[in-house]
Amino acid sequence: MAVLKVIEVLSNSKDSWEDATAKAVSKASKSVKGIRSVFVQSQSAVVEDGEVSEYRVNLKLTFEVKD
């Protein structure tokens, strides 16, 4: 039987929400092993001078707890 844990991660990107998500998973996977899934809980953006300057995501990462 697998035991899973969920952590919350925040990330940002100047390009897109997808890029922010990919960056979060890539960075987290350097210290959290066995990531199984990611759930995008929320998305937001920063607007400057009438244009989106930054995309932000709030993610929940699920990973397996090893013995």
CHARMM-style PDB file with segment names, atoms N, HN, CA, C and O in Angstrom:
ATOM      1  N   MET     1       0.837  -1.178   0.000  1.00  0.00      PROA
ATOM      2  CA  MET     1       0.000   0.000   0.000  1.00  0.00      PROA
ATOM      3  C   MET     1       0.881   1.240   0.000  1.00  0.00      PROA
ATOM      4  O   MET     1       1.813   1.345   0.796  1.00  0.00      PROA
ATOM      5  N   ALA     2       0.588   2.167  -0.883  1.00  0.00      PROA
ATOM      6  HN  ALA     2      -0.169   2.082  -1.530  1.00  0.00      PROA
ATOM      7  CA  ALA     2       1.352   3.408  -0.984  1.00  0.00      PROA
ATOM      8  C   ALA     2       0.766   4.463  -0.053  1.00  0.00      PROA
ATOM      9  O   ALA     2      -0.448   4.560   0.127  1.00  0.00      PROA
ATOM     10  N   VAL     3       1.657   5.239   0.523  1.00  0.00      PROA
ATOM     11  HN  VAL     3       2.643   5.161   0.377  1.00  0.00      PROA
ATOM     12  CA  VAL     3       1.250   6.390   1.327  1.00  0.00      PROA
ATOM     13  C   VAL     3       1.663   7.628   0.549  1.00  0.00      PROA
ATOM     14  O   VAL     3       2.820   7.762   0.150  1.00  0.00      PROA
ATOM     15  N   LEU     4       0.716   8.533   0.333  1.00  0.00      PROA
ATOM     16  HN  LEU     4      -0.224   8.424   0.656  1.00  0.00      PROA
ATOM     17  CA  LEU     4       0.972   9.735  -0.445  1.00  0.00      PROA
ATOM     18  C   LEU     4       0.870  10.976   0.434  1.00  0.00      PROA
ATOM     19  O   LEU     4       0.125  11.003   1.414  1.00  0.00      PROA
ATOM     20  N   LYS     5       1.624  11.991   0.069  1.00  0.00      PROA
ATOM     21  HN  LYS     5       2.230  11.969  -0.726  1.00  0.00      PROA
ATOM     22  CA  LYS     5       1.596  13.260   0.788  1.00  0.00      PROA
ATOM     23  C   LYS     5       1.351  14.375  -0.221  1.00  0.00      PROA
ATOM     24  O   LYS     5       1.762  14.275  -1.377  1.00  0.00      PROA
ATOM     25  N   VAL     6       0.683  15.433   0.219  1.00  0.00      PROA
ATOM     26  HN  VAL     6       0.350  15.513   1.159  1.00  0.00      PROA
ATOM     27  CA  VAL     6       0.388  16.583  -0.638  1.00  0.00      PROA
ATOM     28  C   VAL     6       1.036  17.822  -0.028  1.00  0.00      PROA
ATOM     29  O   VAL     6       0.899  18.088   1.166  1.00  0.00      PROA
ATOM     30  N   ILE     7       1.742  18.570  -0.866  1.00  0.00      PROA
ATOM     31  HN  ILE     7       1.854  18.354  -1.836  1.00  0.00      PROA
ATOM     32  CA  ILE     7       2.320  19.843  -0.425  1.00  0.00      PROA
ATOM     33  C   ILE     7       1.834  20.946  -1.361  1.00  0.00      PROA
ATOM     34  O   ILE     7       1.477  20.692  -2.511  1.00  0.00      PROA
ATOM     35  N   GLU     8       1.828  22.152  -0.857  1.00  0.00      PROA
ATOM     36  HN  GLU     8       2.118  22.359   0.078  1.00  0.00      PROA
ATOM     37  CA  GLU     8       1.402  23.301  -1.652  1.00  0.00      PROA
ATOM     38  C   GLU     8       2.633  24.068  -2.115  1.00  0.00      PROA
ATOM     39  O   GLU     8       3.557  24.313  -1.339  1.00  0.00      PROA
ATOM     40  N   VAL     9       2.631  24.445  -3.395  1.00  0.00      PROA
ATOM     41  HN  VAL     9       1.880  24.246  -4.025  1.00  0.00      PROA
ATOM     42  CA  VAL     9       3.768  25.130  -3.995  1.00  0.00      PROA
ATOM     43  C   VAL     9       3.257  26.328  -4.795  1.00  0.00      PROA
ATOM     44  O   VAL     9       2.233  26.239  -5.472  1.00  0.00      PROA
ATOM     45  N   LEU    10       3.966  27.432  -4.712  1.00  0.00      PROA
ATOM     46  HN  LEU    10       4.798  27.504  -4.162  1.00  0.00      PROA
ATOM     47  CA  LEU    10       3.643  28.626  -5.504  1.00  0.00      PROA
ATOM     48  C   LEU    10       4.759  28.832  -6.521  1.00  0.00      PROA
ATOM     49  O   LEU    10       5.933  28.605  -6.228  1.00  0.00      PROA
ATOM     50  N   SER    11       4.376  29.265  -7.722  1.00  0.00      PROA
ATOM     51  HN  SER    11       3.423  29.450  -7.960  1.00  0.00      PROA
ATOM     52  CA  SER    11       5.375  29.490  -8.763  1.00  0.00      PROA
ATOM     53  C   SER    11       4.921  30.628  -9.670  1.00  0.00      PROA
ATOM     54  O   SER    11       3.743  30.984  -9.700  1.00  0.00      PROA
ATOM     55  N   ASN    12       5.878  31.194 -10.409  1.00  0.00      PROA
ATOM     56  HN  ASN    12       6.835  30.905 -10.384  1.00  0.00      PROA
ATOM     57  CA  ASN    12       5.534  32.266 -11.340  1.00  0.00      PROA
ATOM     58  C   ASN    12       6.352  32.144 -12.617  1.00  0.00      PROA
ATOM     59  O   ASN    12       7.369  31.452 -12.661  1.00  0.00      PROA
ATOM     60  N   SER    13       5.888  32.831 -13.653  1.00  0.00      PROA
ATOM     61  HN  SER    13       5.062  33.394 -13.617  1.00  0.00      PROA
ATOM     62  CA  SER    13       6.575  32.845 -14.939  1.00  0.00      PROA
ATOM     63  C   SER    13       6.186  34.119 -15.681  1.00  0.00      PROA
ATOM     64  O   SER    13       5.082  34.637 -15.514  1.00  0.00      PROA
ATOM     65  N   LYS    14       7.083  34.601 -16.480  1.00  0.00      PROA
ATOM     66  HN  LYS    14       7.980  34.180 -16.615  1.00  0.00      PROA
ATOM     67  CA  LYS    14       6.780  35.745 -17.336  1.00  0.00      PROA
ATOM     68  C   LYS    14       6.088  35.293 -18.627  1.00  0.00      PROA
ATOM     69  O   LYS    14       5.562  36.126 -19.365  1.00  0.00      PROA
ATOM     70  N   ASP    15       6.082  33.967 -18.912  1.00  0.00      PROA
ATOM     71  HN  ASP    15       6.509  33.290 -18.312  1.00  0.00      PROA
ATOM     72  CA  ASP    15       5.570  33.449 -20.185  1.00  0.00      PROA
ATOM     73  C   ASP    15       4.130  32.957 -20.142  1.00  0.00      PROA
ATOM     74  O   ASP    15       3.316  33.360 -20.973  1.00  0.00      PROA
ATOM     75  N   SER    16       3.799  32.072 -19.163  1.00  0.00      PROA
ATOM     76  HN  SER    16       4.460  31.745 -18.489  1.00  0.00      PROA
ATOM     77  CA  SER    16       2.457  31.471 -19.145  1.00  0.00      PROA
ATOM     78  C   SER    16       2.217  30.721 -17.840  1.00  0.00      PROA
ATOM     79  O   SER    16       3.139  30.473 -17.064  1.00  0.00      PROA
ATOM     80  N   TRP    17       0.938  30.364 -17.617  1.00  0.00      PROA
ATOM     81  HN  TRP    17       0.188  30.565 -18.248  1.00  0.00      PROA
ATOM     82  CA  TRP    17       0.611  29.545 -16.456  1.00  0.00      PROA
ATOM     83  C   TRP    17       1.205  28.148 -16.614  1.00  0.00      PROA
ATOM     84  O   TRP    17       1.638  27.540 -15.635  1.00  0.00      PROA
ATOM     85  N   GLU    18       1.225  27.641 -17.842  1.00  0.00      PROA
ATOM     86  HN  GLU    18       0.873  28.135 -18.638  1.00  0.00      PROA
ATOM     87  CA  GLU    18       1.808  26.323 -18.096  1.00  0.00      PROA
ATOM     88  C   GLU    18       3.294  26.314 -17.757  1.00  0.00      PROA
ATOM     89  O   GLU    18       3.800  25.357 -17.170  1.00  0.00      PROA
ATOM     90  N   ASP    19       3.985  27.378 -18.127  1.00  0.00      PROA
ATOM     91  HN  ASP    19       3.575  28.155 -18.604  1.00  0.00      PROA
ATOM     92  CA  ASP    19       5.412  27.481 -17.820  1.00  0.00      PROA
ATOM     93  C   ASP    19       5.635  27.581 -16.312  1.00  0.00      PROA
ATOM     94  O   ASP    19       6.571  26.983 -15.781  1.00  0.00      PROA
ATOM     95  N   ALA    20       4.791  28.323 -15.631  1.00  0.00      PROA
ATOM     96  HN  ALA    20       4.030  28.809 -16.062  1.00  0.00      PROA
ATOM     97  CA  ALA    20       4.898  28.425 -14.171  1.00  0.00      PROA
ATOM     98  C   ALA    20       4.699  27.054 -13.528  1.00  0.00      PROA
ATOM     99  O   ALA    20       5.392  26.706 -12.572  1.00  0.00      PROA
ATOM    100  N   THR    21       3.754  26.281 -14.050  1.00  0.00      PROA
ATOM    101  HN  THR    21       3.191  26.563 -14.827  1.00  0.00      PROA
ATOM    102  CA  THR    21       3.507  24.927 -13.530  1.00  0.00      PROA
ATOM    103  C   THR    21       4.713  24.034 -13.773  1.00  0.00      PROA
ATOM    104  O   THR    21       5.161  23.334 -12.865  1.00  0.00      PROA
ATOM    105  N   ALA    22       5.241  24.054 -14.988  1.00  0.00      PROA
ATOM    106  HN  ALA    22       4.877  24.622 -15.726  1.00  0.00      PROA
ATOM    107  CA  ALA    22       6.406  23.230 -15.322  1.00  0.00      PROA
ATOM    108  C   ALA    22       7.610  23.599 -14.463  1.00  0.00      PROA
ATOM    109  O   ALA    22       8.348  22.718 -14.020  1.00  0.00      PROA
ATOM    110  N   LYS    23       7.813  24.887 -14.227  1.00  0.00      PROA
ATOM    111  HN  LYS    23       7.214  25.602 -14.587  1.00  0.00      PROA
ATOM    112  CA  LYS    23       8.929  25.336 -13.383  1.00  0.00      PROA
ATOM    113  C   LYS    23       8.769  24.833 -11.946  1.00  0.00      PROA
ATOM    114  O   LYS    23       9.743  24.421 -11.316  1.00  0.00      PROA
ATOM    115  N   ALA    24       7.549  24.869 -11.438  1.00  0.00      PROA
ATOM    116  HN  ALA    24       6.758  25.204 -11.950  1.00  0.00      PROA
ATOM    117  CA  ALA    24       7.299  24.410 -10.074  1.00  0.00      PROA
ATOM    118  C   ALA    24       7.618  22.922  -9.936  1.00  0.00      PROA
ATOM    119  O   ALA    24       8.270  22.508  -8.978  1.00  0.00      PROA
ATOM    120  N   VAL    25       7.161  22.131 -10.886  1.00  0.00      PROA
ATOM    121  HN  VAL    25       6.631  22.468 -11.665  1.00  0.00      PROA
ATOM    122  CA  VAL    25       7.408  20.684 -10.839  1.00  0.00      PROA
ATOM    123  C   VAL    25       8.897  20.393 -10.979  1.00  0.00      PROA
ATOM    124  O   VAL    25       9.440  19.564 -10.249  1.00  0.00      PROA
ATOM    125  N   SER    26       9.553  21.065 -11.906  1.00  0.00      PROA
ATOM    126  HN  SER    26       9.111  21.738 -12.500  1.00  0.00      PROA
ATOM    127  CA  SER    26      10.982  20.853 -12.121  1.00  0.00      PROA
ATOM    128  C   SER    26      11.798  21.201 -10.879  1.00  0.00      PROA
ATOM    129  O   SER    26      12.675  20.440 -10.472  1.00  0.00      PROA
ATOM    130  N   LYS    27      11.508  22.336 -10.289  1.00  0.00      PROA
ATOM    131  HN  LYS    27      10.795  22.954 -10.620  1.00  0.00      PROA
ATOM    132  CA  LYS    27      12.249  22.773  -9.093  1.00  0.00      PROA
ATOM    133  C   LYS    27      11.962  21.864  -7.899  1.00  0.00      PROA
ATOM    134  O   LYS    27      12.880  21.467  -7.181  1.00  0.00      PROA
ATOM    135  N   ALA    28      10.682  21.535  -7.689  1.00  0.00      PROA
ATOM    136  HN  ALA    28       9.936  21.857  -8.272  1.00  0.00      PROA
ATOM    137  CA  ALA    28      10.312  20.692  -6.546  1.00  0.00      PROA
ATOM    138  C   ALA    28      10.902  19.295  -6.672  1.00  0.00      PROA
ATOM    139  O   ALA    28      11.269  18.684  -5.668  1.00  0.00      PROA
ATOM    140  N   SER    29      10.998  18.784  -7.897  1.00  0.00      PROA
ATOM    141  HN  SER    29      10.701  19.280  -8.712  1.00  0.00      PROA
ATOM    142  CA  SER    29      11.490  17.416  -8.087  1.00  0.00      PROA
ATOM    143  C   SER    29      12.967  17.261  -7.735  1.00  0.00      PROA
ATOM    144  O   SER    29      13.463  16.140  -7.621  1.00  0.00      PROA
ATOM    145  N   LYS    30      13.669  18.377  -7.563  1.00  0.00      PROA
ATOM    146  HN  LYS    30      13.266  19.287  -7.655  1.00  0.00      PROA
ATOM    147  CA  LYS    30      15.075  18.307  -7.141  1.00  0.00      PROA
ATOM    148  C   LYS    30      15.203  17.904  -5.673  1.00  0.00      PROA
ATOM    149  O   LYS    30      16.219  17.336  -5.271  1.00  0.00      PROA
ATOM    150  N   SER    31      14.180  18.195  -4.877  1.00  0.00      PROA
ATOM    151  HN  SER    31      13.355  18.656  -5.203  1.00  0.00      PROA
ATOM    152  CA  SER    31      14.238  17.830  -3.455  1.00  0.00      PROA
ATOM    153  C   SER    31      13.107  16.895  -3.030  1.00  0.00      PROA
ATOM    154  O   SER    31      13.202  16.255  -1.982  1.00  0.00      PROA
ATOM    155  N   VAL    32      12.053  16.807  -3.814  1.00  0.00      PROA
ATOM    156  HN  VAL    32      11.976  17.327  -4.665  1.00  0.00      PROA
ATOM    157  CA  VAL    32      10.922  15.919  -3.506  1.00  0.00      PROA
ATOM    158  C   VAL    32      10.908  14.816  -4.553  1.00  0.00      PROA
ATOM    159  O   VAL    32      10.686  15.074  -5.736  1.00  0.00      PROA
ATOM    160  N   LYS    33      11.144  13.595  -4.115  1.00  0.00      PROA
ATOM    161  HN  LYS    33      11.324  13.386  -3.154  1.00  0.00      PROA
ATOM    162  CA  LYS    33      11.190  12.463  -5.044  1.00  0.00      PROA
ATOM    163  C   LYS    33       9.819  11.793  -5.136  1.00  0.00      PROA
ATOM    164  O   LYS    33       9.036  11.817  -4.187  1.00  0.00      PROA
ATOM    165  N   GLY    34       9.550  11.202  -6.283  1.00  0.00      PROA
ATOM    166  HN  GLY    34      10.187  11.183  -7.054  1.00  0.00      PROA
ATOM    167  CA  GLY    34       8.327  10.423  -6.456  1.00  0.00      PROA
ATOM    168  C   GLY    34       7.074  11.243  -6.675  1.00  0.00      PROA
ATOM    169  O   GLY    34       5.983  10.809  -6.304  1.00  0.00      PROA
ATOM    170  N   ILE    35       7.204  12.438  -7.279  1.00  0.00      PROA
ATOM    171  HN  ILE    35       8.090  12.791  -7.580  1.00  0.00      PROA
ATOM    172  CA  ILE    35       6.010  13.245  -7.559  1.00  0.00      PROA
ATOM    173  C   ILE    35       5.130  12.485  -8.536  1.00  0.00      PROA
ATOM    174  O   ILE    35       5.590  12.055  -9.594  1.00  0.00      PROA
ATOM    175  N   ARG    36       3.864  12.323  -8.178  1.00  0.00      PROA
ATOM    176  HN  ARG    36       3.491  12.672  -7.319  1.00  0.00      PROA
ATOM    177  CA  ARG    36       2.925  11.562  -9.001  1.00  0.00      PROA
ATOM    178  C   ARG    36       1.955  12.439  -9.770  1.00  0.00      PROA
ATOM    179  O   ARG    36       1.550  12.095 -10.880  1.00  0.00      PROA
ATOM    180  N   SER    37       1.577  13.576  -9.187  1.00  0.00      PROA
ATOM    181  HN  SER    37       1.906  13.855  -8.285  1.00  0.00      PROA
ATOM    182  CA  SER    37       0.605  14.430  -9.868  1.00  0.00      PROA
ATOM    183  C   SER    37       0.713  15.856  -9.369  1.00  0.00      PROA
ATOM    184  O   SER    37       1.314  16.140  -8.333  1.00  0.00      PROA
ATOM    185  N   VAL    38       0.105  16.746 -10.149  1.00  0.00      PROA
ATOM    186  HN  VAL    38      -0.383  16.515 -10.990  1.00  0.00      PROA
ATOM    187  CA  VAL    38       0.039  18.152  -9.783  1.00  0.00      PROA
ATOM    188  C   VAL    38      -1.385  18.632 -10.039  1.00  0.00      PROA
ATOM    189  O   VAL    38      -1.980  18.328 -11.073  1.00  0.00      PROA
ATOM    190  N   PHE    39      -1.916  19.377  -9.092  1.00  0.00      PROA
ATOM    191  HN  PHE    39      -1.432  19.624  -8.252  1.00  0.00      PROA
ATOM    192  CA  PHE    39      -3.256  19.946  -9.203  1.00  0.00      PROA
ATOM    193  C   PHE    39      -3.117  21.453  -9.133  1.00  0.00      PROA
ATOM    194  O   PHE    39      -2.629  21.989  -8.138  1.00  0.00      PROA
ATOM    195  N   VAL    40      -3.542  22.140 -10.185  1.00  0.00      PROA
ATOM    196  HN  VAL    40      -3.939  21.704 -10.993  1.00  0.00      PROA
ATOM    197  CA  VAL    40      -3.484  23.595 -10.193  1.00  0.00      PROA
ATOM    198  C   VAL    40      -4.689  24.111  -9.417  1.00  0.00      PROA
ATOM    199  O   VAL    40      -5.826  24.052  -9.885  1.00  0.00      PROA
ATOM    200  N   GLN    41      -4.413  24.613  -8.232  1.00  0.00      PROA
ATOM    201  HN  GLN    41      -3.490  24.661  -7.852  1.00  0.00      PROA
ATOM    202  CA  GLN    41      -5.485  25.076  -7.346  1.00  0.00      PROA
ATOM    203  C   GLN    41      -6.010  26.440  -7.773  1.00  0.00      PROA
ATOM    204  O   GLN    41      -7.216  26.683  -7.750  1.00  0.00      PROA
ATOM    205  N   SER    42      -5.098  27.330  -8.165  1.00  0.00      PROA
ATOM    206  HN  SER    42      -4.118  27.133  -8.184  1.00  0.00      PROA
ATOM    207  CA  SER    42      -5.537  28.647  -8.617  1.00  0.00      PROA
ATOM    208  C   SER    42      -4.494  29.257  -9.546  1.00  0.00      PROA
ATOM    209  O   SER    42      -3.321  28.884  -9.534  1.00  0.00      PROA
ATOM    210  N   GLN    43      -4.955  30.196 -10.340  1.00  0.00      PROA
ATOM    211  HN  GLN    43      -5.908  30.499 -10.350  1.00  0.00      PROA
ATOM    212  CA  GLN    43      -4.101  30.936 -11.255  1.00  0.00      PROA
ATOM    213  C   GLN    43      -4.384  32.426 -11.073  1.00  0.00      PROA
ATOM    214  O   GLN    43      -5.519  32.833 -10.822  1.00  0.00      PROA
ATOM    215  N   SER    44      -3.341  33.221 -11.202  1.00  0.00      PROA
ATOM    216  HN  SER    44      -2.419  32.890 -11.405  1.00  0.00      PROA
ATOM    217  CA  SER    44      -3.524  34.670 -11.162  1.00  0.00      PROA
ATOM    218  C   SER    44      -2.451  35.307 -12.026  1.00  0.00      PROA
ATOM    219  O   SER    44      -1.523  34.638 -12.480  1.00  0.00      PROA
ATOM    220  N   ALA    45      -2.586  36.592 -12.244  1.00  0.00      PROA
ATOM    221  HN  ALA    45      -3.340  37.136 -11.874  1.00  0.00      PROA
ATOM    222  CA  ALA    45      -1.606  37.305 -13.065  1.00  0.00      PROA
ATOM    223  C   ALA    45      -1.404  38.707 -12.516  1.00  0.00      PROA
ATOM    224  O   ALA    45      -2.298  39.293 -11.907  1.00  0.00      PROA
ATOM    225  N   VAL    46      -0.215  39.224 -12.745  1.00  0.00      PROA
ATOM    226  HN  VAL    46       0.512  38.747 -13.240  1.00  0.00      PROA
ATOM    227  CA  VAL    46       0.116  40.595 -12.378  1.00  0.00      PROA
ATOM    228  C   VAL    46      -0.012  41.434 -13.646  1.00  0.00      PROA
ATOM    229  O   VAL    46       0.489  41.055 -14.704  1.00  0.00      PROA
ATOM    230  N   VAL    47      -0.684  42.570 -13.531  1.00  0.00      PROA
ATOM    231  HN  VAL    47      -1.091  42.878 -12.672  1.00  0.00      PROA
ATOM    232  CA  VAL    47      -0.875  43.461 -14.675  1.00  0.00      PROA
ATOM    233  C   VAL    47      -0.120  44.761 -14.413  1.00  0.00      PROA
ATOM    234  O   VAL    47      -0.269  45.390 -13.366  1.00  0.00      PROA
ATOM    235  N   GLU    48       0.687  45.140 -15.385  1.00  0.00      PROA
ATOM    236  HN  GLU    48       0.808  44.629 -16.236  1.00  0.00      PROA
ATOM    237  CA  GLU    48       1.426  46.404 -15.318  1.00  0.00      PROA
ATOM    238  C   GLU    48       1.233  47.152 -16.634  1.00  0.00      PROA
ATOM    239  O   GLU    48       1.428  46.584 -17.709  1.00  0.00      PROA
ATOM    240  N   ASP    49       0.860  48.394 -16.552  1.00  0.00      PROA
ATOM    241  HN  ASP    49       0.702  48.856 -15.679  1.00  0.00      PROA
ATOM    242  CA  ASP    49       0.657  49.238 -17.736  1.00  0.00      PROA
ATOM    243  C   ASP    49      -0.306  48.598 -18.743  1.00  0.00      PROA
ATOM    244  O   ASP    49      -0.101  48.689 -19.953  1.00  0.00      PROA
ATOM    245  N   GLY    50      -1.353  47.953 -18.232  1.00  0.00      PROA
ATOM    246  HN  GLY    50      -1.520  47.879 -17.248  1.00  0.00      PROA
ATOM    247  CA  GLY    50      -2.375  47.367 -19.083  1.00  0.00      PROA
ATOM    248  C   GLY    50      -2.014  46.058 -19.742  1.00  0.00      PROA
ATOM    249  O   GLY    50      -2.738  45.589 -20.621  1.00  0.00      PROA
ATOM    250  N   GLU    51      -0.893  45.447 -19.331  1.00  0.00      PROA
ATOM    251  HN  GLU    51      -0.305  45.827 -18.617  1.00  0.00      PROA
ATOM    252  CA  GLU    51      -0.472  44.166 -19.905  1.00  0.00      PROA
ATOM    253  C   GLU    51      -0.068  43.207 -18.798  1.00  0.00      PROA
ATOM    254  O   GLU    51       0.410  43.618 -17.741  1.00  0.00      PROA
ATOM    255  N   VAL    52      -0.268  41.915 -19.061  1.00  0.00      PROA
ATOM    256  HN  VAL    52      -0.656  41.580 -19.920  1.00  0.00      PROA
ATOM    257  CA  VAL    52       0.138  40.878 -18.102  1.00  0.00      PROA
ATOM    258  C   VAL    52       1.661  40.824 -18.074  1.00  0.00      PROA
ATOM    259  O   VAL    52       2.307  40.650 -19.107  1.00  0.00      PROA
ATOM    260  N   SER    53       2.220  40.973 -16.889  1.00  0.00      PROA
ATOM    261  HN  SER    53       1.695  41.115 -16.049  1.00  0.00      PROA
ATOM    262  CA  SER    53       3.680  40.953 -16.748  1.00  0.00      PROA
ATOM    263  C   SER    53       4.177  39.681 -16.069  1.00  0.00      PROA
ATOM    264  O   SER    53       5.358  39.344 -16.158  1.00  0.00      PROA
ATOM    265  N   GLU    54       3.267  38.975 -15.386  1.00  0.00      PROA
ATOM    266  HN  GLU    54       2.308  39.249 -15.314  1.00  0.00      PROA
ATOM    267  CA  GLU    54       3.681  37.768 -14.675  1.00  0.00      PROA
ATOM    268  C   GLU    54       2.473  36.864 -14.447  1.00  0.00      PROA
ATOM    269  O   GLU    54       1.395  37.324 -14.069  1.00  0.00      PROA
ATOM    270  N   TYR    55       2.678  35.570 -14.684  1.00  0.00      PROA
ATOM    271  HN  TYR    55       3.553  35.196 -14.991  1.00  0.00      PROA
ATOM    272  CA  TYR    55       1.646  34.559 -14.438  1.00  0.00      PROA
ATOM    273  C   TYR    55       2.015  33.811 -13.163  1.00  0.00      PROA
ATOM    274  O   TYR    55       3.176  33.462 -12.948  1.00  0.00      PROA
ATOM    275  N   ARG    56       1.008  33.568 -12.318  1.00  0.00      PROA
ATOM    276  HN  ARG    56       0.065  33.852 -12.493  1.00  0.00      PROA
ATOM    277  CA  ARG    56       1.248  32.884 -11.041  1.00  0.00      PROA
ATOM    278  C   ARG    56       0.310  31.691 -10.892  1.00  0.00      PROA
ATOM    279  O   ARG    56      -0.849  31.741 -11.303  1.00  0.00      PROA
ATOM    280  N   VAL    57       0.831  30.617 -10.297  1.00  0.00      PROA
ATOM    281  HN  VAL    57       1.772  30.576  -9.963  1.00  0.00      PROA
ATOM    282  CA  VAL    57       0.012  29.437 -10.022  1.00  0.00      PROA
ATOM    283  C   VAL    57       0.225  28.993  -8.578  1.00  0.00      PROA
ATOM    284  O   VAL    57       1.310  29.136  -8.014  1.00  0.00      PROA
ATOM    285  N   ASN    58      -0.822  28.460  -8.012  1.00  0.00      PROA
ATOM    286  HN  ASN    58      -1.704  28.344  -8.470  1.00  0.00      PROA
ATOM    287  CA  ASN    58      -0.791  27.839  -6.693  1.00  0.00      PROA
ATOM    288  C   ASN    58      -1.105  26.369  -6.951  1.00  0.00      PROA
ATOM    289  O   ASN    58      -2.202  26.039  -7.402  1.00  0.00      PROA
ATOM    290  N   LEU    59      -0.145  25.481  -6.667  1.00  0.00      PROA
ATOM    291  HN  LEU    59       0.746  25.749  -6.301  1.00  0.00      PROA
ATOM    292  CA  LEU    59      -0.248  24.066  -7.006  1.00  0.00      PROA
ATOM    293  C   LEU    59      -0.264  23.187  -5.774  1.00  0.00      PROA
ATOM    294  O   LEU    59       0.254  23.549  -4.718  1.00  0.00      PROA
ATOM    295  N   LYS    60      -0.872  22.019  -5.934  1.00  0.00      PROA
ATOM    296  HN  LYS    60      -1.293  21.724  -6.792  1.00  0.00      PROA
ATOM    297  CA  LYS    60      -0.750  20.962  -4.937  1.00  0.00      PROA
ATOM    298  C   LYS    60      -0.027  19.803  -5.612  1.00  0.00      PROA
ATOM    299  O   LYS    60      -0.512  19.246  -6.596  1.00  0.00      PROA
ATOM    300  N   LEU    61       1.139  19.445  -5.072  1.00  0.00      PROA
ATOM    301  HN  LEU    61       1.533  19.898  -4.272  1.00  0.00      PROA
ATOM    302  CA  LEU    61       1.928  18.332  -5.592  1.00  0.00      PROA
ATOM    303  C   LEU    61       1.701  17.103  -4.721  1.00  0.00      PROA
ATOM    304  O   LEU    61       1.742  17.185  -3.494  1.00  0.00      PROA
ATOM    305  N   THR    62       1.464  15.981  -5.356  1.00  0.00      PROA
ATOM    306  HN  THR    62       1.431  15.915  -6.354  1.00  0.00      PROA
ATOM    307  CA  THR    62       1.283  14.716  -4.634  1.00  0.00      PROA
ATOM    308  C   THR    62       2.486  13.826  -4.910  1.00  0.00      PROA
ATOM    309  O   THR    62       2.893  13.650  -6.058  1.00  0.00      PROA
ATOM    310  N   PHE    63       3.050  13.266  -3.844  1.00  0.00      PROA
ATOM    311  HN  PHE    63       2.720  13.409  -2.911  1.00  0.00      PROA
ATOM    312  CA  PHE    63       4.202  12.377  -4.003  1.00  0.00      PROA
ATOM    313  C   PHE    63       4.097  11.214  -3.019  1.00  0.00      PROA
ATOM    314  O   PHE    63       3.402  11.284  -2.005  1.00  0.00      PROA
ATOM    315  N   GLU    64       4.811  10.148  -3.360  1.00  0.00      PROA
ATOM    316  HN  GLU    64       5.375  10.092  -4.183  1.00  0.00      PROA
ATOM    317  CA  GLU    64       4.773   8.957  -2.528  1.00  0.00      PROA
ATOM    318  C   GLU    64       5.803   9.062  -1.402  1.00  0.00      PROA
ATOM    319  O   GLU    64       6.941   9.476  -1.625  1.00  0.00      PROA
ATOM    320  N   VAL    65       5.393   8.685  -0.205  1.00  0.00      PROA
ATOM    321  HN  VAL    65       4.469   8.349  -0.025  1.00  0.00      PROA
ATOM    322  CA  VAL    65       6.279   8.657   0.960  1.00  0.00      PROA
ATOM    323  C   VAL    65       6.955   7.288   0.974  1.00  0.00      PROA
ATOM    324  O   VAL    65       6.284   6.258   1.049  1.00  0.00      PROA
ATOM    325  N   LYS    66       8.269   7.283   0.903  1.00  0.00      PROA
ATOM    326  HN  LYS    66       8.814   8.119   0.843  1.00  0.00      PROA
ATOM    327  CA  LYS    66       9.037   6.035   0.877  1.00  0.00      PROA
ATOM    328  C   LYS    66       9.390   5.574   2.281  1.00  0.00      PROA
ATOM    329  O   LYS    66       9.441   6.373   3.216  1.00  0.00      PROA
ATOM    330  N   ASP    67       9.630   4.283   2.419  1.00  0.00      PROA
ATOM    331  HN  ASP    67       9.589   3.633   1.660  1.00  0.00      PROA
ATOM    332  CA  ASP    67      10.053   3.699   3.705  1.00  0.00      PROA
ATOM    333  C   ASP    67      11.432   4.145   4.079  1.00  0.00      PROA
ATOM    334  OT1 ASP    67      11.944   3.752   5.127  1.00  0.00      PROA
TER     335      ASP     67
END
